[in-house]
Amino acid sequence: MTSMSQSFINKLVFDENGLIPAIAQDWLDGTVLMMAWMNKTSIEETLSTGEVHYWSRSRKELWHKGETSGHIQKLKGMRYDCDSDVILLTIKQIGAIACHTGERSCFFNQPKEAIQQEEERVDPPSNICSELFKTIEKRCLNPEDKSYTNILLNGGDNKILKKIGEESAEFVMACKDDDPRSIANEAADLIFHLQVALKNHEVQWSDVLEVLASRRGKRRAPNN
């Protein structure tokens, strides 16, 4: 174990059983995937292997997440809260399934009062752009009459790309007018139409986020 790993562990506050709760969060869209327990050994294994290990309270043994299912969790980052008694794991979930039920996230249950009239279960919240793309995907799978998204998708590239051109021009003009509210509105419209184009070509929003993540901290040469 590196001295940095030991320094991290030394800052943590474990309970009377030597455990600390750990929350796993998707590294790209921020979805909370699951909560489990860790001890010093599981943290050491996680930091040394780069794959998340928890402590199973029922089996009283180290638990390599996804060892049998293949749905392992690649560690992207680890931090602790202001009281040092909860860990937040930023992870890449292989197979996009964190829950033993087969769901992406363990937090899929809702009280009946929170379910909308159409009784459609809402996925655990992530960032708003990722949620928007999920809605576009749902419209693609289950078309709705008079849905603007479906009208665009049915029109294919000709209709979608024309709208992107129009929205890009409107965004430019909003910037020229230096109108913050208009700029925000036009930027939102542009993002929506870009996402429709992505779906039309079966490119995932997560693919875009991964490209952005890969560029984080890197200098880019200016374009002429």
N, CA, C and O of each residue as an XYZ file, in Angstrom:
896
protein
N       0.844     -1.198      0.000
C       0.000      0.000      0.000
C       0.878      1.247      0.000
O       1.854      1.323      0.746
N       0.529      2.227     -0.841
C       1.318      3.444     -0.909
C       1.072      4.323      0.311
O       0.061      4.192      1.002
N       2.024      5.221      0.558
C       1.865      6.131      1.693
C       0.662      7.033      1.505
O       0.026      7.441      2.476
N       0.341      7.351      0.224
C      -0.827      8.185     -0.061
C      -2.107      7.460      0.338
O      -3.020      8.075      0.888
N      -2.183      6.141      0.065
C      -3.351      5.352      0.439
C      -3.517      5.321      1.949
O      -4.623      5.478      2.465
N      -2.414      5.119      2.654
C      -2.465      5.070      4.107
C      -2.870      6.413      4.678
O      -3.608      6.478      5.661
N      -2.389      7.491      4.064
C      -2.743      8.837      4.519
C      -4.239      9.076      4.354
O      -4.872      9.690      5.213
N      -4.807      8.587      3.239
C      -6.241      8.727      2.994
C      -7.030      7.974      4.053
O      -7.967      8.519      4.636
N      -6.660      6.730      4.303
C      -7.363      5.897      5.276
C      -7.291      6.490      6.673
O      -8.262      6.435      7.427
N      -6.145      7.055      7.018
C      -5.957      7.619      8.355
C      -6.883      8.802      8.632
O      -7.127      9.148      9.787
N      -7.397      9.419      7.568
C      -8.285     10.569      7.739
C      -9.746     10.151      7.944
O     -10.587     10.985      8.280
N     -10.047      8.875      7.743
C     -11.432      8.418      7.787
C     -11.875      8.067      9.205
O     -11.073      7.655     10.043
N     -13.174      8.240      9.450
C     -13.776      7.887     10.743
C     -14.635      6.648     10.540
O     -15.688      6.726      9.907
N     -14.205      5.510     11.065
C     -14.936      4.251     10.942
C     -15.853      4.065     12.146
O     -15.609      4.634     13.210
N     -16.915      3.261     11.978
C     -17.820      3.010     13.099
C     -17.219      1.972     14.051
O     -16.070      1.559     13.893
N     -18.010      1.561     15.031
C     -17.495      0.646     16.059
C     -17.138     -0.732     15.491
O     -16.425     -1.507     16.128
N     -17.642     -1.030     14.282
C     -17.321     -2.302     13.643
C     -16.200     -2.170     12.602
O     -15.896     -3.106     11.863
N     -15.600     -0.975     12.572
C     -14.521     -0.751     11.616
C     -15.002     -0.536     10.202
O     -14.252     -0.746      9.248
N     -16.272     -0.112     10.053
C     -16.867      0.072      8.730
C     -17.191      1.536      8.467
O     -17.332      2.346      9.384
N     -17.303      1.843      7.169
C     -17.682      3.194      6.755
C     -18.583      3.058      5.525
O     -18.269      2.275      4.628
N     -19.707      3.809      5.456
C     -20.579      3.717      4.278
C     -19.907      4.331      3.053
O     -19.219      5.348      3.146
N     -20.121      3.692      1.905
C     -19.543      4.168      0.651
C     -20.638      4.274     -0.407
O     -21.382      3.322     -0.640
N     -20.727      5.424     -1.034
C     -21.713      5.677     -2.079
C     -20.996      5.640     -3.423
O     -19.989      6.320     -3.616
N     -21.521      4.840     -4.352
C     -20.945      4.746     -5.696
C     -21.747      5.621     -6.651
O     -22.970      5.512     -6.737
N     -21.037      6.490     -7.367
C     -21.665      7.451     -8.278
C     -21.034      7.331     -9.660
O     -19.814      7.224     -9.784
N     -21.869      7.348    -10.700
C     -21.372      7.271    -12.069
C     -20.467      8.457    -12.378
O     -20.830      9.604    -12.117
N     -19.297      8.183    -12.930
C     -18.291      9.222    -13.143
C     -18.650     10.211    -14.245
O     -18.091     11.306    -14.304
N     -19.598      9.823    -15.135
C     -19.936     10.706    -16.243
C     -21.191     11.530    -15.995
O     -21.173     12.750    -16.160
N     -22.287     10.874    -15.597
C     -23.540     11.625    -15.486
C     -23.998     11.868    -14.057
O     -25.032     12.499    -13.837
N     -23.231     11.368    -13.071
C     -23.532     11.690    -11.680
C     -24.618     10.854    -11.035
O     -24.990     11.130     -9.895
N     -25.146      9.838    -11.717
C     -26.184      9.007    -11.128
C     -25.656      8.274     -9.894
O     -24.576      7.685     -9.926
N     -26.428      8.318     -8.808
C     -26.081      7.544     -7.620
C     -26.476      6.096     -7.881
O     -27.650      5.801     -8.101
N     -25.504      5.198     -7.859
C     -25.740      3.815     -8.254
C     -26.040      2.883     -7.092
O     -26.918      2.027     -7.201
N     -25.335      3.032     -5.994
C     -25.534      2.101     -4.884
C     -24.836      2.617     -3.638
O     -24.047      3.561     -3.690
N     -25.143      1.979     -2.517
C     -24.452      2.237     -1.256
C     -24.067      0.893     -0.658
O     -24.875     -0.035     -0.641
N     -22.846      0.785     -0.171
C     -22.380     -0.434      0.485
C     -21.385     -0.022      1.567
O     -21.186      1.164      1.828
N     -20.771     -1.016      2.185
C     -19.853     -0.743      3.291
C     -18.429     -1.102      2.912
O     -18.187     -2.024      2.133
N     -17.492     -0.356      3.477
C     -16.077     -0.630      3.273
C     -15.369     -0.637      4.624
O     -15.817     -0.008      5.582
N     -14.265     -1.357      4.677
C     -13.371     -1.263      5.825
C     -11.982     -0.940      5.300
O     -11.809     -0.692      4.106
N     -10.999     -0.940      6.177
C      -9.650     -0.561      5.741
C      -9.127     -1.504      4.666
O      -8.489     -1.071      3.707
N      -9.398     -2.784      4.830
C      -8.903     -3.765      3.859
C      -9.518     -3.561      2.483
O      -8.819     -3.608      1.471
N     -10.822     -3.335      2.448
C     -11.487     -3.147      1.151
C     -11.036     -1.855      0.474
O     -10.925     -1.797     -0.750
N     -10.782     -0.837      1.261
C     -10.273      0.422      0.694
C      -8.875      0.209      0.126
O      -8.561      0.692     -0.962
N      -8.042     -0.511      0.862
C      -6.697     -0.808      0.388
C      -6.731     -1.568     -0.933
O      -5.986     -1.250     -1.860
N      -7.606     -2.581     -1.013
C      -7.735     -3.377     -2.236
C      -8.242     -2.519     -3.393
O      -7.779     -2.645     -4.526
N      -9.195     -1.651     -3.089
C      -9.749     -0.773     -4.122
C      -8.678      0.153     -4.686
O      -8.562      0.315     -5.901
N      -7.909      0.750     -3.806
C      -6.880      1.685     -4.244
C      -5.734      0.987     -4.962
O      -5.144      1.556     -5.880
N      -5.413     -0.228     -4.558
C      -4.273     -0.929     -5.161
C      -4.627     -1.581     -6.499
O      -3.776     -1.688     -7.382
N      -5.897     -2.021     -6.651
C      -6.296     -2.715     -7.884
C      -6.995     -1.812     -8.885
O      -7.009     -2.102    -10.081
N      -7.578     -0.717     -8.403
C      -8.343      0.150     -9.288
C      -9.759     -0.335     -9.533
O     -10.511      0.280    -10.289
N     -10.126     -1.451     -8.887
C     -11.492     -1.969     -8.977
C     -12.087     -1.997     -7.572
O     -11.411     -2.353     -6.607
N     -13.366     -1.615     -7.471
C     -13.964     -1.409     -6.159
C     -14.204     -2.736     -5.425
O     -14.768     -3.683     -5.973
N     -13.759     -2.763     -4.181
C     -14.010     -3.876     -3.262
C     -14.789     -3.327     -2.061
O     -14.435     -2.286     -1.508
N     -15.830     -4.020     -1.673
C     -16.598     -3.646     -0.488
C     -16.399     -4.713      0.588
O     -15.703     -5.708      0.385
N     -17.038     -4.472      1.752
C     -17.051     -5.465      2.812
C     -18.475     -5.960      2.989
O     -19.381     -5.170      3.256
N     -18.677     -7.261      2.842
C     -20.001     -7.850      3.004
C     -20.270     -8.097      4.481
O     -19.583     -8.900      5.113
N     -21.260     -7.415      5.030
C     -21.584     -7.601      6.451
C     -22.256     -8.949      6.696
O     -22.090     -9.538      7.764
N     -23.008     -9.438      5.723
C     -23.703    -10.718      5.907
C     -22.731    -11.894      5.824
O     -22.821    -12.835      6.613
N     -21.801    -11.837      4.865
C     -20.848    -12.934      4.698
C     -19.572    -12.720      5.509
O     -18.771    -13.636      5.696
N     -19.404    -11.474      5.989
C     -18.217    -11.111      6.763
C     -16.934    -11.426      5.993
O     -16.012    -12.070      6.495
N     -16.921    -10.940      4.749
C     -15.743    -11.140      3.911
C     -15.629    -10.036      2.874
O     -16.577     -9.293      2.620
N     -14.445     -9.947      2.283
C     -14.205     -8.962      1.243
C     -15.056     -9.293      0.021
O     -15.210    -10.460     -0.338
N     -15.602     -8.271     -0.608
C     -16.520     -8.460     -1.725
C     -16.011     -7.641     -2.919
O     -16.107     -6.414     -2.937
N     -15.471     -8.351     -3.906
C     -15.020     -7.714     -5.141
C     -16.239     -7.506     -6.025
O     -16.751     -8.459     -6.613
N     -16.701     -6.286     -6.121
C     -17.928     -5.987     -6.850
C     -17.841     -6.470     -8.296
O     -16.927     -6.098     -9.032
N     -18.807     -7.308     -8.693
C     -18.880     -7.784    -10.074
C     -17.978     -8.963    -10.396
O     -17.836     -9.330    -11.562
N     -17.371     -9.560     -9.388
C     -16.443    -10.666     -9.642
C     -17.134    -11.837    -10.340
O     -16.535    -12.480    -11.202
N     -18.370    -12.117     -9.983
C     -19.097    -13.226    -10.609
C     -19.977    -12.759    -11.771
O     -20.121    -13.480    -12.759
N     -20.561    -11.575    -11.668
C     -21.469    -11.078    -12.711
C     -20.733    -10.411    -13.867
O     -21.267    -10.302    -14.971
N     -19.510     -9.967    -13.613
C     -18.778     -9.215    -14.630
C     -19.044     -7.725    -14.575
O     -18.412     -6.954    -15.297
N     -19.988     -7.305    -13.712
C     -20.336     -5.889    -13.603
C     -19.435     -5.201    -12.566
O     -19.893     -4.705    -11.536
N     -18.162     -5.195    -12.880
C     -17.196     -4.587    -11.954
C     -17.286     -3.075    -11.993
O     -17.875     -2.494    -12.905
N     -16.697     -2.451    -10.995
C     -16.680     -0.996    -10.913
C     -15.240     -0.512    -10.967
O     -14.444     -0.806    -10.075
N     -14.910      0.231    -12.018
C     -13.583      0.806    -12.180
C     -13.522      2.125    -11.403
O     -14.333      3.024    -11.629
N     -12.579      2.229    -10.512
C     -12.469      3.427     -9.684
C     -11.914      4.590    -10.488
O     -10.872      4.473    -11.133
N     -12.621      5.716    -10.444
C     -12.164      6.942    -11.089
C     -11.728      7.983    -10.065
O     -10.887      8.834    -10.355
N     -12.302      7.913     -8.874
C     -11.947      8.865     -7.832
C     -12.564      8.463     -6.509
O     -13.560      7.741     -6.469
N     -11.968      8.933     -5.430
C     -12.471      8.628     -4.097
C     -12.291      9.851     -3.217
O     -11.227     10.471     -3.213
N     -13.326     10.196     -2.476
C     -13.249     11.329     -1.557
C     -14.129     11.061     -0.348
O     -14.964     10.157     -0.364
N     -13.940     11.845      0.691
C     -14.762     11.680      1.895
C     -15.466     12.984      2.217
O     -15.073     14.048      1.739
N     -16.527     12.893      3.045
C     -17.341     14.066      3.333
C     -16.696     14.932      4.418
O     -15.594     14.651      4.888
N     -17.416     15.994      4.804
C     -16.878     16.976      5.745
C     -16.606     16.395      7.126
O     -15.770     16.915      7.864
N     -17.313     15.310      7.484
C     -17.103     14.662      8.787
C     -16.191     13.443      8.686
O     -15.912     12.779      9.684
N     -15.738     13.160      7.488
C     -14.819     12.040      7.229
C     -15.421     10.676      7.555
O     -14.689      9.707      7.759
N     -16.770     10.595      7.606
C     -17.389      9.318      7.966
C     -18.248      8.722      6.859
O     -19.004      7.781      7.101
N     -18.141      9.261      5.641
C     -18.803      8.697      4.461
C     -17.848      8.855      3.277
O     -17.202      9.892      3.125
N     -17.764      7.821      2.443
C     -16.912      7.868      1.257
C     -17.778      8.000      0.009
O     -18.836      7.379     -0.092
N     -17.325      8.809     -0.932
C     -17.961      8.905     -2.246
C     -17.002      8.324     -3.276
O     -15.891      8.821     -3.460
N     -17.453      7.253     -3.949
C     -16.658      6.610     -4.990
C     -17.163      7.066     -6.356
O     -18.340      6.896     -6.671
N     -16.295      7.632     -7.152
C     -16.633      7.968     -8.528
C     -16.171      6.801     -9.378
O     -14.979      6.500     -9.440
N     -17.125      6.140    -10.039
C     -16.772      4.884    -10.708
C     -17.321      4.793    -12.128
O     -18.286      5.466    -12.493
N     -16.672      3.937    -12.913
C     -17.203      3.543    -14.213
C     -17.805      2.160    -14.044
O     -17.091      1.192    -13.781
N     -19.125      2.067    -14.194
C     -19.834      0.809    -13.987
C     -19.798     -0.014    -15.265
O     -20.428      0.353    -16.257
N     -19.068     -1.119    -15.250
C     -19.001     -1.982    -16.422
C     -20.318     -2.737    -16.568
O     -20.823     -3.321    -15.610
N     -20.863     -2.716    -17.778
C     -22.144     -3.372    -18.030
C     -23.350     -2.529    -17.683
O     -24.489     -2.936    -17.913
N     -23.099     -1.332    -17.119
C     -24.174     -0.389    -16.790
C     -25.182     -0.957    -15.804
O     -26.319     -0.488    -15.754
N     -24.791     -1.963    -15.015
C     -25.684     -2.544    -14.001
C     -24.955     -2.578    -12.669
O     -23.933     -3.250    -12.529
N     -25.485     -1.849    -11.688
C     -24.877     -1.833    -10.363
C     -25.667     -2.660     -9.364
O     -25.102     -3.169     -8.395
N     -26.971     -2.800     -9.588
C     -27.849     -3.483     -8.621
C     -27.971     -4.972     -8.917
O     -27.966     -5.379    -10.079
N     -28.079     -5.783     -7.870
C     -28.203     -7.235     -8.041
C     -29.524     -7.621     -8.705
O     -29.679     -8.753     -9.163
N     -30.486     -6.676     -8.758
C     -31.767     -6.953     -9.409
C     -31.683     -6.829    -10.927
O     -32.612     -7.205    -11.642
N     -30.562     -6.297    -11.412
C     -30.417     -6.058    -12.838
C     -30.654     -4.623    -13.239
O     -30.485     -4.262    -14.404
N     -31.048     -3.793    -12.273
C     -31.254     -2.371    -12.545
C     -29.911     -1.645    -12.581
O     -28.922     -2.103    -12.009
N     -29.900     -0.513    -13.261
C     -28.669      0.272    -13.305
C     -28.289      0.777    -11.924
O     -27.120      0.736    -11.540
N     -29.278      1.254    -11.179
C     -29.057      1.799     -9.844
C     -29.922      1.059     -8.830
O     -31.010      0.583     -9.153
N     -29.427      0.972     -7.617
C     -30.224      0.360     -6.546
C     -31.373      1.265     -6.113
O     -32.316      0.802     -5.471
N     -31.304      2.545     -6.457
C     -32.305      3.507     -5.990
C     -33.395      3.702     -7.036
O     -33.532      4.777     -7.621
N     -34.172      2.633     -7.261
C     -35.239      2.713     -8.264
C     -36.626      2.669     -7.642
O     -37.616      2.853     -8.351
N     -36.726      2.432     -6.343
C     -38.040      2.395     -5.699
C     -38.525      3.803     -5.360
O     -37.746      4.659     -4.940
N     -39.808      4.024     -5.549
C     -40.427      5.308     -5.256
C     -41.720      5.104     -4.468
O     -42.415      4.109     -4.673
N     -42.052      6.033     -3.569
C     -43.370      5.957     -2.934
C     -44.454      6.205     -3.972
O     -44.244      6.952     -4.928
N     -45.614      5.580     -3.786
C     -46.687      5.698     -4.774
C     -47.066      7.147     -5.023
O     -47.459      7.515     -6.130
N     -46.945      7.973     -3.981
C     -47.335      9.384     -4.122
C     -46.447     10.120     -5.122
O     -46.850     11.131     -5.696
N     -45.217      9.596     -5.327
C     -44.270     10.292     -6.202
C     -44.374      9.857     -7.650
O     -43.777     10.475     -8.532
N     -45.144      8.774     -7.905
C     -45.277      8.271     -9.268
C     -46.321      9.091    -10.014
O     -47.407      9.350     -9.495
N     -45.989      9.490    -11.220
C     -46.875     10.329    -12.009
C     -48.113      9.550    -12.443
O     -48.199      8.336    -12.261
N     -49.055     10.265    -13.011
C     -50.341      9.664    -13.367
C     -50.189      8.483    -14.319
O     -50.931      7.505    -14.225
N     -49.211      8.576    -15.251
C     -49.049      7.484    -16.204
C     -48.342      6.286    -15.578
O     -48.098      5.279    -16.243
N     -48.011      6.408    -14.277
C     -47.399      5.323    -13.512
C     -46.088      4.860    -14.137
O     -45.735      3.683    -14.072
N     -45.380      5.795    -14.735
C     -44.077      5.480    -15.307
C     -43.000      5.720    -14.255
O     -42.902      6.809    -13.690
N     -42.199      4.698    -13.999
C     -41.151      4.851    -12.998
C     -40.054      5.750    -13.543
O     -39.603      5.565    -14.673
N     -39.626      6.708    -12.759
C     -38.595      7.641    -13.175
C     -37.240      7.114    -12.734
O     -37.074      6.700    -11.587
N     -36.277      7.127    -13.637
C     -34.937      6.663    -13.300
C     -34.310      7.582    -12.259
O     -34.688      8.750    -12.160
N     -33.350      7.068    -11.476
C     -32.647      7.931    -10.512
C     -32.051      9.133    -11.223
O     -31.533      8.993    -12.331
N     -32.112     10.311    -10.615
C     -31.669     11.528    -11.293
C     -30.179     11.549    -11.589
O     -29.364     11.085    -10.792
N     -29.840     12.094    -12.746
C     -28.456     12.334    -13.112
C     -28.389     13.793    -13.552
O     -29.230     14.585    -13.126
N     -27.433     14.179    -14.380
C     -27.447     15.555    -14.864
C     -28.545     15.711    -15.910
O     -28.961     14.738    -16.539
N     -29.000     16.919    -16.085
C     -30.197     17.180    -16.883
C     -30.011     16.833    -18.354
O     -30.965     16.438    -19.024
N     -28.778     16.979    -18.866
C     -28.539     16.641    -20.273
C     -28.651     15.142    -20.496
O     -29.183     14.707    -21.517
N     -28.158     14.351    -19.560
C     -28.278     12.894    -19.676
C     -29.737     12.469    -19.579
O     -30.163     11.555    -20.285
N     -30.506     13.123    -18.710
C     -31.932     12.820    -18.584
C     -32.677     13.184    -19.862
O     -33.588     12.471    -20.281
N     -32.284     14.300    -20.482
C     -32.898     14.705    -21.742
C     -32.657     13.649    -22.814
O     -33.567     13.310    -23.570
N     -31.442     13.133    -22.881
C     -31.131     12.125    -23.902
C     -31.934     10.852    -23.663
O     -32.359     10.200    -24.617
N     -32.148     10.491    -22.395
C     -32.971      9.321    -22.084
C     -34.401      9.517    -22.590
O     -35.024      8.580    -23.090
N     -34.913     10.739    -22.455
C     -36.264     11.031    -22.945
C     -36.328     10.879    -24.460
O     -37.294     10.333    -24.993
N     -35.300     11.362    -25.150
C     -35.237     11.223    -26.609
C     -35.202      9.745    -26.996
O     -35.848      9.338    -27.962
N     -34.446      8.942    -26.241
C     -34.387      7.499    -26.499
C     -35.765      6.861    -26.310
O     -36.164      5.998    -27.092
N     -36.492      7.286    -25.267
C     -37.821      6.738    -25.020
C     -38.778      7.092    -26.150
O     -39.600      6.270    -26.555
N     -38.671      8.324    -26.659
C     -39.527      8.728    -27.772
C     -39.220      7.899    -29.009
O     -40.109      7.598    -29.804
N     -37.956      7.534    -29.162
C     -37.561      6.721    -30.315
C     -38.151      5.314    -30.207
O     -38.620      4.755    -31.198
N     -38.124      4.747    -29.003
C     -38.646      3.400    -28.783
C     -40.165      3.364    -28.745
O     -40.789      2.409    -29.207
N     -40.761      4.431    -28.181
C     -42.217      4.496    -28.043
C     -42.720      5.832    -28.592
O     -42.985      6.760    -27.829
N     -42.849      5.925    -29.906
C     -43.267      7.188    -30.540
C     -44.615      7.677    -30.011
O     -45.501      6.885    -29.692
N     -44.746      8.995    -29.928
C     -45.997      9.607    -29.497
C     -46.526     10.521    -30.593
O     -45.759     11.202    -31.273
N     -47.839     10.528    -30.755
C     -48.455     11.400    -31.753
C     -48.138     12.855    -31.460
O     -48.204     13.301    -30.315
N     -47.794     13.587    -32.507
C     -47.517     15.019    -32.428
C     -46.295     15.355    -31.562
O     -46.100     16.510    -31.184
N     -45.479     14.351    -31.251
C     -44.246     14.606    -30.514
C     -43.244     15.287    -31.426
O     -42.940     14.780    -32.506
N     -42.729     16.435    -31.000
C     -41.754     17.165    -31.813
C     -40.505     16.320    -32.035
O     -39.923     16.336    -33.120
N     -40.096     15.587    -31.008
C     -38.924     14.720    -31.133
C     -39.144     13.686    -32.224
O     -38.257     13.450    -33.045
N     -40.320     13.067    -32.241
C     -40.613     12.056    -33.259
C     -40.727     12.666    -34.648
O     -40.350     12.034    -35.634
N     -41.239     13.873    -34.735
C     -41.300     14.563    -36.034
C     -39.894     14.760    -36.582
O     -39.646     14.552    -37.769
N     -38.973     15.165    -35.705
C     -37.582     15.347    -36.126
C     -36.958     14.026    -36.555
O     -36.328     13.942    -37.609
N     -37.139     12.986    -35.725
C     -36.542     11.688    -36.036
C     -37.115     11.105    -37.324
O     -36.388     10.495    -38.108
N     -38.399     11.288    -37.541
C     -39.021     10.794    -38.770
C     -38.510     11.535    -39.998
O     -38.474     10.989    -41.100
N     -38.112     12.797    -39.787
C     -37.595     13.591    -40.902
C     -36.153     13.285    -41.254
O     -35.665     13.689    -42.310
N     -35.467     12.567    -40.364
C     -34.089     12.172    -40.645
C     -33.129     13.347    -40.672
O     -33.436     14.433    -40.179
N     -31.963     13.112    -41.258
C     -30.909     14.127    -41.281
C     -31.354     15.447    -41.913
O     -31.001     16.520    -41.424
N     -32.122     15.371    -42.989
C     -32.516     16.599    -43.681
C     -33.209     17.570    -42.734
O     -32.895     18.760    -42.713
N     -34.149     17.058    -41.954
C     -34.906     17.917    -41.039
C     -34.079     18.280    -39.806
O     -34.071     19.432    -39.373
N     -33.385     17.290    -39.246
C     -32.632     17.515    -38.009
C     -31.480     18.492    -38.234
O     -31.303     19.432    -37.459
N     -30.705     18.275    -39.280
C     -29.542     19.125    -39.525
C     -29.947     20.547    -39.921
O     -29.254     21.512    -39.600
N     -31.074     20.663    -40.619
C     -31.587     21.994    -40.939
C     -31.902     22.760    -39.659
O     -31.593     23.946    -39.545
N     -32.525     22.069    -38.687
C     -32.859     22.710    -37.415
C     -31.600     23.069    -36.628
O     -31.556     24.109    -35.970
N     -30.586     22.224    -36.691
C     -29.335     22.548    -35.998
C     -28.730     23.816    -36.591
O     -28.225     24.667    -35.859
N     -28.781     23.940    -37.914
C     -28.282     25.157    -38.557
C     -29.049     26.386    -38.095
O     -28.453     27.421    -37.798
N     -30.382     26.269    -38.034
C     -31.215     27.390    -37.601
C     -30.938     27.756    -36.147
O     -30.800     28.931    -35.808
N     -30.859     26.730    -35.287
C     -30.635     26.989    -33.863
C     -29.242     27.564    -33.616
O     -29.058     28.390    -32.723
N     -28.263     27.127    -34.408
C     -26.906     27.662    -34.275
C     -26.885     29.149    -34.619
O     -26.240     29.948    -33.940
N     -27.597     29.504    -35.677
C     -27.659     30.914    -36.080
C     -28.357     31.753    -35.007
O     -27.936     32.872    -34.713
N     -29.427     31.205    -34.427
C     -30.153     31.937    -33.384
C     -29.296     32.097    -32.127
O     -29.375     33.114    -31.439
N     -28.480     31.083    -31.835
C     -27.575     31.180    -30.687
C     -26.532     32.266    -30.938
O     -26.221     33.053    -30.044
N     -26.001     32.303    -32.140
C     -25.010     33.328    -32.488
C     -25.614     34.717    -32.354
O     -24.981     35.618    -31.803
N     -26.826     34.898    -32.850
C     -27.462     36.212    -32.784
C     -27.757     36.611    -31.336
O     -27.634     37.784    -30.984
N     -28.140     35.656    -30.501
C     -28.380     35.949    -29.087
C     -27.094     36.434    -28.423
O     -27.109     37.359    -27.611
N     -25.986     35.796    -28.781
C     -24.688     36.227    -28.242
C     -24.342     37.624    -28.741
O     -23.830     38.452    -27.988
N     -24.627     37.879    -30.018
C     -24.365     39.214    -30.581
C     -25.177     40.281    -29.854
O     -24.701     41.396    -29.640
N     -26.409     39.930    -29.476
C     -27.281     40.867    -28.766
C     -26.932     40.971    -27.282
O     -27.445     41.841    -26.579
N     -26.066     40.090    -26.814
C     -25.615     40.077    -25.417
C     -26.810     40.007    -24.450
O     -26.895     40.749    -23.471
N     -27.731     39.077    -24.773
C     -28.924     38.879    -23.957
C     -28.778     37.551    -23.207
O     -29.015     36.496    -23.795
N     -28.394     37.574    -21.924
C     -28.110     36.330    -21.198
C     -29.252     35.324    -21.211
O     -29.017     34.131    -21.405
N     -30.483     35.784    -21.009
C     -31.619     34.849    -20.983
C     -31.827     34.212    -22.348
O     -32.072     33.009    -22.447
N     -31.729     35.015    -23.394
C     -31.890     34.498    -24.747
C     -30.754     33.538    -25.101
O     -30.974     32.523    -25.761
N     -29.549     33.864    -24.662
C     -28.395     32.985    -24.912
C     -28.638     31.621    -24.279
O     -28.402     30.589    -24.906
N     -29.113     31.619    -23.027
C     -29.373     30.357    -22.322
C     -30.461     29.554    -23.034
O     -30.330     28.340    -23.194
N     -31.524     30.217    -23.458
C     -32.625     29.535    -24.150
C     -32.164     28.932    -25.472
O     -32.480     27.784    -25.782
N     -31.417     29.712    -26.246
C     -30.955     29.221    -27.545
C     -29.930     28.105    -27.377
O     -29.881     27.183    -28.190
N     -29.109     28.182    -26.323
C     -28.140     27.115    -26.061
C     -28.878     25.819    -25.724
O     -28.480     24.744    -26.175
N     -29.955     25.915    -24.931
C     -30.746     24.739    -24.585
C     -31.368     24.122    -25.836
O     -31.360     22.902    -25.999
N     -31.904     24.964    -26.714
C     -32.490     24.459    -27.960
C     -31.437     23.755    -28.815
O     -31.702     22.710    -29.410
N     -30.251     24.336    -28.866
C     -29.186     23.762    -29.677
C     -28.755     22.397    -29.124
O     -28.554     21.451    -29.886
N     -28.615     22.303    -27.808
C     -28.235     21.034    -27.187
C     -29.274     19.955    -27.478
O     -28.926     18.817    -27.794
N     -30.549     20.319    -27.369
C     -31.615     19.347    -27.654
C     -31.505     18.816    -29.077
O     -31.553     17.605    -29.288
N     -31.359     19.701    -30.050
C     -31.305     19.267    -31.439
C     -30.024     18.483    -31.733
O     -30.036     17.561    -32.549
N     -28.936     18.837    -31.084
C     -27.708     18.058    -31.221
C     -27.925     16.632    -30.714
O     -27.454     15.671    -31.323
N     -28.642     16.503    -29.594
C     -28.898     15.178    -29.038
C     -29.804     14.350    -29.941
O     -29.623     13.137    -30.056
N     -30.770     14.989    -30.578
C     -31.626     14.268    -31.529
C     -30.787     13.743    -32.684
O     -30.993     12.620    -33.145
N     -29.830     14.561    -33.156
C     -28.933     14.125    -34.234
C     -28.069     12.955    -33.778
O     -27.834     12.015    -34.538
N     -27.600     13.015    -32.541
C     -26.801     11.907    -32.005
C     -27.612     10.612    -32.014
O     -27.134      9.572    -32.467
N     -28.846     10.687    -31.509
C     -29.701      9.502    -31.466
C     -29.997      8.991    -32.861
O     -30.056      7.781    -33.079
N     -30.180      9.880    -33.789
C     -30.474      9.487    -35.164
C     -29.331      8.675    -35.767
O     -29.538      7.858    -36.663
N     -28.122      8.916    -35.260
C     -26.951      8.181    -35.748
C     -26.463      7.152    -34.737
O     -25.360      6.621    -34.866
N     -27.293      6.870    -33.720
C     -26.997      5.867    -32.695
C     -25.676      6.140    -31.986
O     -24.911      5.223    -31.686
N     -25.427      7.416    -31.727
C     -24.287      7.822    -30.909
C     -24.827      8.181    -29.531
O     -25.740      9.000    -29.423
N     -24.285      7.591    -28.490
C     -24.772      7.812    -27.140
C     -24.272      9.138    -26.573
O     -23.168      9.583    -26.886
N     -25.095      9.759    -25.739
C     -24.670     10.981    -25.046
C     -23.471     10.686    -24.155
O     -22.601     11.540    -23.983
N     -23.418      9.486    -23.590
C     -22.287      9.105    -22.750
C     -20.986      9.076    -23.555
O     -19.909      9.301    -23.003
N     -21.085      8.798    -24.871
C     -19.885      8.839    -25.715
C     -19.320     10.253    -25.775
O     -18.105     10.452    -25.750
N     -20.219     11.232    -25.854
C     -19.795     12.633    -25.870
C     -19.154     13.009    -24.533
O     -18.124     13.683    -24.491
N     -19.780     12.561    -23.441
C     -19.242     12.864    -22.116
C     -17.863     12.239    -21.929
O     -16.991     12.835    -21.297
N     -17.664     11.043    -22.476
C     -16.364     10.393    -22.359
C     -15.294     11.166    -23.119
O     -14.162     11.283    -22.648
N     -15.639     11.691    -24.282
C     -14.687     12.512    -25.040
C     -14.308     13.756    -24.235
O     -13.134     14.112    -24.140
N     -15.317     14.411    -23.658
C     -15.051     15.590    -22.843
C     -14.181     15.246    -21.643
O     -13.260     15.985    -21.293
N     -14.489     14.103    -21.012
C     -13.702     13.684    -19.849
C     -12.258     13.405    -20.233
O     -11.343     13.705    -19.466
N     -12.043     12.833    -21.419
C     -10.685     12.513    -21.861
C      -9.866     13.773    -22.135
O      -8.636     13.733    -22.119
N     -10.547     14.889    -22.386
C      -9.859     16.144    -22.672
C      -9.601     16.972    -21.421
O      -8.930     18.003    -21.474
N     -10.141     16.511    -20.290
C     -10.028     17.280    -19.053
C      -8.565     17.474    -18.676
O      -7.803     16.513    -18.583
N      -8.186     18.724    -18.463
C      -6.830     19.040    -18.039
C      -5.810     19.073    -19.154
O      -4.636     19.348    -18.906
N      -6.239     18.793    -20.398
C      -5.299     18.793    -21.516
C      -5.361     20.119    -22.261
O      -6.433     20.690    -22.461
N      -4.210     20.587    -22.659
C      -4.158     21.802    -23.463
C      -4.517     21.489    -24.900
O      -4.078     20.480    -25.451
N      -5.307     22.347    -25.500
C      -5.686     22.161    -26.889
C      -5.085     23.273    -27.732
O      -5.132     24.446    -27.361
N      -4.518     22.891    -28.875
C      -3.930     23.871    -29.769
C      -5.035     24.743    -30.347
O      -6.083     24.224    -30.729
N      -4.826     26.075    -30.424
C      -5.860     26.950    -30.987
C      -6.071     26.665    -32.466
O      -5.123     26.391    -33.202
N      -7.337     26.733    -32.894
C      -7.649     26.543    -34.314
C      -7.454     27.848    -35.072
O      -7.771     28.928    -34.573
N      -6.931     27.730    -36.275
C      -6.732     28.935    -37.094
C      -8.055     29.358    -37.727
O      -8.102     30.350    -38.453
